[in-house]
Amino acid sequence: MLYAFTDESYNNLFYLQGALIVDESELVNLDHLAHTVLSHAQALGVSESAEIHGHSIMQGVHGWEALSGKLNLRLGIYKKLLKGIAGLKTTLLIQGVEIESLKERYGREENPHFVTFRNLLDSIEFWANLKGEQVTIISDQISYEAKIMKHFAMYQIESTKGKYHNHLKSIIKVEHIESHLSVGVQLIDSVLYIYNRLIQKEIEQSRAGEEVKKLWQMLQPVIHQGFEPRIWRP
């Protein structure tokens, strides 16, 4: 059995959804990584209630205030986290869409969340088929879960349509839970934060972009050929 932990991230240009996929046997190592990172952070003064979220770590908020104004310490925490993820037997999938291009081509017919959700489901299905496994998806709670589940049920009956026409037979279910209950959801949140910053910095060509690129390069071991991050520009 595989588990795919998913979350979303977006800016004014792109909408992203990503998944970290692990075998059931690897779940204990996910928990161990989170415990190690948080224990290290708490030794530096971070709150025991703090969760592992990219924005919180890098901005020094939501329990990470002790590291506010201490960029090197925050980067150290992030590097420890990403190095740990890269050392896991996991697969990273990211699907995105250019928001303005989507609006220009489809108007209100296509919602960026549902577009990236559908494309991510396709990618998860392909990976599960490649491994000959079934998969359970664990996602962060959102306000329109009912619509998401309606779409998922429709895809299993009518297919995801588009290029691949998947019926998602390898995906057993999609569950939405609060992030504090799922280490996996927190980890994919942190990964998406870096990718979100990466694609912005590539556009801005800023000096800070070089640091972001270095962080992103740490994740290359969990990005597999044929499953590289994709941003659809309609």
NUZA-625953 format. One record per residue: x, y, z of N, C-alpha, C, O in turn. Coordinates in steps of 0.05 Angstrom, whole numbers, plus 5000, padded with zeros to 4 digits. Layout:
# residues N
XYZXYZXYZXYZ
...
//
This chain:
# residues 234
501749765000500050005000501850255000503750275015
501150444982502450694982500750914995498250894995
502051115005500651345016501751595002504151635001
499951754992500652004979499652244996497252274999
501552395006500852625023500952875004502952934992
498753015003498453234984497753504997496653515019
498553714984497853984992497954174968498754084947
497254414972497254614951498954854959499554894982
499755004939501155254943500755424918500455324896
500655684922500155854899501156134904501656224927
501556274882502256564882500556704861498656584851
501156944854499557084835499956984806498457064788
501956814802502556714775501856424771500756344750
502356254791502055974788500455844811500455944834
499055634805497655474825498855194824499055074803
499655094847501054844849499754644868498554724888
499854394861499254184880501353964878502353904856
502053854901504253654901503553424919501753434935
505153214915504852974932507552854939509352844922
507752764963509952584971508752304974506952264990
509852114959508751844959510751664973513051654966
509751514993511451325007510051055010507551045011
511650855013510550585020509750585049510950735065
507850425056506850405084509150355103509150455125
511150195094513450135112515150375118516750365137
514950585102516550825106515351035124516551235130
512850985132511451185149512851245175512951465185
514051035187515451075212517851255209518551405227
519151245185521451415180520551705175522051895181
518151745164517052015162516752135189517452365194
515551985207515152075235517852135248518052335263
519751965244522351995257523752255247524952405262
523552305221524752545209523452795222524852985230
520852805223519453035235520253075264520753295273
520352855279521152875307523952985310524553145328
525752885293528552975294528853275288530253425303
527453365267527553645260526353825281527454035288
524053745292522653905312524253905338524354115352
525453685345527053675370529453865368530154005387
530653875344532954055339531954345341533254515353
529654405329528554675329527754755357528254985365
526554575373525754645400528154705418527954865436
530354575412532854635427533854915422535355025438
532855025400533555305393531455505402531655745397
529455405416527355585427524755575412522855715421
524455415392521955395377519855265395520455085410
517355355392515155255409514654955404514954855382
513854815426513254535423510654485407510254265397
509054695403506654675388507154735358505254705342
509554815351510054885323509954645305510654425312
508854695281508754495260510854555239511954775238
511354355222513254385200511854495175510754345159
511954755172510754885149512855085138514055235153
513155085111515155245099514955535106516955665114
512655655103512255935109512956005138514256195144
511955835156512355885184515355875191516256045207
516755685180519655665186521155905176522656035190
520755975150522256175137521456465145523056645143
519056495155518156755164518256785195517857005205
518856575209519156585238516456645251516356815269
514356505243511656545255510456285263511556065257
508056295276506556065284508255865300508255625294
509555965320511155795338514155795332515755695348
514855915309517655925301518956205307521056265296
517556365323518556635328521356655340522756855336
522256445354524856445366527056465345529356545351
526456395320528356405298527956655280529356685260
526156825288525657065272528157245272529357285294
529057335249531457495247534057335248536257445248
533757065248536056885248536056715223535456475225
536656835201536356695175538056445173537156245163
540556455183542256225181541155985196541455755187
539956035219538755825235536355705220535955465219
534655885208532355785193533155625169531955415163
535255715155536255565132537355295141537055095127
538655295164539755045174537654845180537954605174
535354935192533054765197532054655171531454415168
531754835151530554745125532454545111531454355099
534954595112536854405099536754135113536953925099
536554135139536353885154533753735145533753495142
531553885142529053765134529253655106528453425101
530253815087530353725059532353485055531753305040
534553495069536453275068535053025078535552805067
533453045099532052815110530052705090529852465087
528552885077526552795057527952655034527052445024
530252775025531752655003532852375010533352214992
533152325035534152065044532051855048532651615053
529551935045527251745048526751595021527451695000
525451365023524551224999521851344992519751234998
521951574979519551724972519651834944521851854932
517451914933517252024907515752294908513652314921
516852494896515652764895514352814868515552774847
511852884869510352964845509253244849508153314870
509453404828508353684829507053744803508153694781
504553834804503053924781502154214785501054284806
502654384766501954664768500554764743500554634723
499455004745498255134722498755434723498755554745
499255554701499555844699496755974700495155924682
496256124721493556214726492456394704490156354695
493956584696492956774676492356644649490356694636
494156454641493656314616491156144617489656124598
490656024641488255864645485756034642483855954629
485856274654483556454652483056544624480756564615
485256614610484956714582483756504564482256564546
484456254568483556044550480855934557479155874540
480255904584477855774592475955954608473755864615
476656194615474956364631474456234658476356154671
471956224666471256104692470655814690469855684710
470855694666470255414663472155234678471355014687
474655314681476655154694477755294718478855524716
477555164741478555274766481455164770481854924767
483455334777486155234779486555014800488254844796
484955024821485254804841484354544829485754344833
482054534816481054284805482754184781483053944777
483954374766485754294744488154154755488953944746
489454284775491854164786491253904802492853724803
488953904815488053664829487753424810488753204815
486453474787486053264767488753174756489152934753
490453354750493053284738494753134759496252954752
494553214784496053074805495052794808496552604812
492452754808491252494810492252314787492852074791
492352424763493452274740496352184746497051944741
497952364756500752294762500952074784502551894781
499352104805499351904826498551634816499651434823
496451634799495451384787497651254770498051004772
499051404754501251294738503451174755504450954749
504151314776506251214794505350954808506950764809
502950954818501850714831501850474812502550254819
500950524787500950314767503750204761504149964758
505650394759508450314754509450134776511049944771
508650184801509550024824507749784829508449614846
505449774815503649554819502349564847501849354859
501849804856500749844883498150004882497550134863
496649984904494350164909495350384927497350364940
493750604926494650844941492350984955490151004944
492951074979491051244994492151524994494551565000
490551724988491352004988490552135014488152125022
492452265027491952425051492452715045494752785038
490352885046490653165039489953345062488553275080
491053585061490453785081487553865079486353865057
486353945101483554035101483254295085484954475087
481154305069480454555055477554605057475954435066
476654845050473854925054471954795035469554775040
472954695012471054574992471654274987471854184964
472054135009472553845008470353694993470853514978
467853774998465553634986465753644955465153444942
466553874944466853904915469153724905468853594884
471253714921473553554913472753254912473353124893
471353164932470452884933468452824910468452604900
466853024903464952984881466452944855465752774838
468553114851470153084827471652824826471752694806
472752734849474152484850472352254843473052074827
469952254854467952034847467252044817466951834805
466952284806466352314778468652204760468152074740
471152264768473452164753473551864752474251744732
472851734774472951444775470751314758471051084749
468651464752466551364735466951444706466851284687
467551704701467651814674470551844664470951904641
472551814681475351854676476152144680474452324681
478752194681479752464684479752614658480252854656
479052474636478852584609481552714602483652604609
481552924587484053044579485752844563484652694547
488352854567490252694551490252404558490652234541
489752334584490252064592487751894598487951644597
485552014604483051864609483351654631482651424626
484451724654484751544676482151514691480751704696
481651264700479351214718480251184747478651134764
482851224752483951234779483250994795482551014819
483550754783482850504796484850434818484250274836
487250544817489250484837488950644863490050584883
487350864861486951044884484550944900482250964890
485050854924482950744940481050954951478650934950
482251174962480651384973482351634977484751634975
480851854981482152114988481052195015478652215019
482852245033482152335060483152625065485452685057
481552785078482453055085482653065116480753015130
485053145126485453165154486953425161488253535144
486753505186488153745195491153685194492053475201
492753885186495553845181497053765206499053615204
496153845230497653775254497453475260498853375277
495553345247495253055250496852895230496852645232
498153025211499552885190502352995185502553225175
504352855192507152935186507552955156508853145146
506352765141506752765112505653015099506853125080
503353105108502153355097503953595103504253775086
505153595127506953815134509453815117510454025109
510453575111512853555094512353645066514053795054
510153565054509653655026509053955025509754085006
507954065046507554355048510254485047510654685033
512254385061514854505062516354485036517754665028
515954265022517154224995515854414975517254544959
513254434975511854614957512654904961512755064942
513154974986513955254992516555314977516755534966
518455134977520955174963520555194933521655364919
518955014922518455014893517055264885517555384864
515155354901513655604896515655834895515556004876
517455844914519456054914521356034890522256234878
522055784883523855734861522855854835524256004821
520355794828519255894802518856194803518856314781
518456304826518256604828521056724824521356924810
523056614837525756724836526956694808528456854800
526156474794527056444766526156674749527556774731
523656764755522556994740523857254749524557424732
524157284775525257534786528257554781529357774781
529657324778532557324775533957474798535857614793
532957424822534157564845536457394856536757164851
538057524873540357384885539357174905540656964909
537057234918535957034936535156774922535056564934
534656804896533956574880536156354880535556124878
538656434883540856244884540656064908541155824906
539856174931539556014955537255824952537455594960
535055914940532755744936533455514917532655284922
535055574896535855364878537555144892537254914886
539255234910540855044925539054864943539554624945
537054974955535154824971533754624953533354384961
532754714930531354544912533054314902532054084899
535554364897537354154887537653924907538253694899
537153974932537353764952535253554949535553334959
533053624935530853434931530953264906529253104901
533153304891533253154865533152854868532152714851
534152734890533952444893531152334894530652094889
529152504901526352394902524652484878522252454878
525952594858524652674833525552474811527852454805
523652314801524352104783523752174754521952324748
525352054736525152114707522252044698521251834703
521152234683518452204673516352304692513952324685
517252384716515352484736516352754748515852824771
517752904731518853164740516553364744514353334732
516953564761514853774765514053894738515653944721
511453934735510354034710508554274715506754254732
508854484700507054714701505754734674507054774653
503154704673501554724648501055014642500055164658
501755094618501155354608499255334584500155294561
496655344589494655294567495055474543493555454524
//
